[in-house]
């Protein structure tokens, strides 16, 4: 009769779940404020916008749907990524140091990623604890990154730019 071997336990940080939950609660208002600021820019162009917050396998996401006259144009996905959950899924050694990261990407109307890793130039992107994260993820702190997302969306989704006003 065959004997079964025990399933290996992946390394982890038991307190990380509590830390990530605390981090999410601190950062979520900033994420939502960033998306509202970005939505205001798109609404000024005449686009409709819808914002949703969801727990995803990657972490906690705030989605901004860009709606045109014919329906969904694209989605801006800003996620506080739970690095420990991703690390455990990818490889056991990646989960040794718990971390969270800000990730920002554009998705097309089908949900395919068309512009990954737009947050790579954010001043503070990776967090190992809750201290300082709430101050790092604010519309004022991330304004240059939000402008880059806006301009990237204009180009990728072929959105009309505002006409220059003549004096």
N, C-alpha and C positions, 0 to 999 in steps of 0.2 A: 504494500500500500504506500503510495507516494506521500511524503511529508511536505507540508507547505512551509515556505520560509516567510518570516515576518516581513511586512512591508516596511521599507526603511522610512524613518521619520525625517522629514526635511528640517534643516535648522531654521530657527525663527526666533523672533523676539516677542514673547508673550505680551509684554506691555505695549508693543507697537500698535496693536489694534486700538487701544485706548488713546494713545498719542495721535494716531491718524484720525480718529473720530473727533478729538479735540481740535486738531489742526483744521479739519474740514469745517467745523462750526465757526472757527475764527476766520477762515479764508472765504467761505461761501458768500458772505455779503459783498466782499471785494470783487469776486468773480462776477456776481450778478450786476454790480455797478459798472464794471468794465463792459459787459455785454449790453447794458442799457445805453451806455455812451456810444458804443458802436452801432446799436440799433437806431439811435437818433440820427447818426450820419446817413444811414441807408434810407431812413424814412424821409429825410430832407430831400432825397433824390426821387421820392415817389414810390419807393418799394414798401411792401408790407413786411412786418417782422413779427416773429413769434418766438418767445423765449421759454425754454423748458429746463428743469433741473432733474437729473436722473442719476441713480447709482448704477454704474456699469462695471463690467469685469475689470476694467482698467483703473477705476477709482470713482470719483464724483465728477460728473460732467455738467456743464451748462451749455446748452445748444441754442444757437440763434438761427432760425430758419429765415431765409431771404425769399420773399414771395413777390413774384411779378404778375403781370396781367394774365399770363397763361399758367400760373401755378408756381411750384417750388423751383427756385433757381439754384440754390445751394445752401449749405449749412456751415456755420462757423462752430467748431467744437473746441471749447476750452475745458480742459480736464485737469484736476488735481490727481495725478497718477499715484497709486499706491505701489511703490517700487518693490515692497516685500512680496505682495501678491504676484506681481509680474515676474519677479526673480525666482520664486518658488516654482512657477509654471515653466520657466525657461531652463533653469538649471539650479541644483541645490546650492552651489557655491555662490550664486549671485544674490542669495537672500541673507547672507551673513550680516550685512549692515543695513538696517532698515532706512528707507528714505522715501520722500515724496517729491514729486517734481511737477512743475507747471508745464502742460503741453497744450499747444494751440495748433489747430490744423483746419484746412478747408476741405469740405466734402462736396461732391457734385450732387445733383438731384437723385442719383441712384444710390448714394451713400458711399461711393468710392472716394478714397483720399486723393485729392488733386494737388494739395500743397501741404506736405508734412512738416512738422518740426519748426513752425513759425516762431516759437518762443525761445529758440536757441540763443538769441541775443538779449534775452531779458536780463536785467541787472541781477536779480536774484531769482534763480530758477529751481534749484534743488534745495530741499529742506530735510534736516535730520531730526528736528524737534519743532515744537510749536512756537518757540520764542522768535519773534521777528517776522514770522510769515505773514501775519495779518497786516503789518506795515508795508511789506514788500509787494503784496498783491492789492493794489489800489489803482483806480483810473489815472490818477496823477503820476504815479510811479511807472505805470505801464503805457503811458500815452504814446511814446514812439513806436512801441510794438503794435498798439491798436491801429495807428496810422498805417503801418506796414501791412497789416491784415486788410485794412480797408482798400488800399491801393492794389494789393494782390488780388482781392476779390473783384475789383473793377476790371482788371486785366484778364483774369481767368474766366470770368463769367460774361465777358464782353458787355459790361454795363455802360450806359451812356454817361459821359462826364458832363458836368454843368457847363453851360455856354458862358463864355466870358462876357461880362457886362461892359458895354462901351460907354464912355462918358459923354 
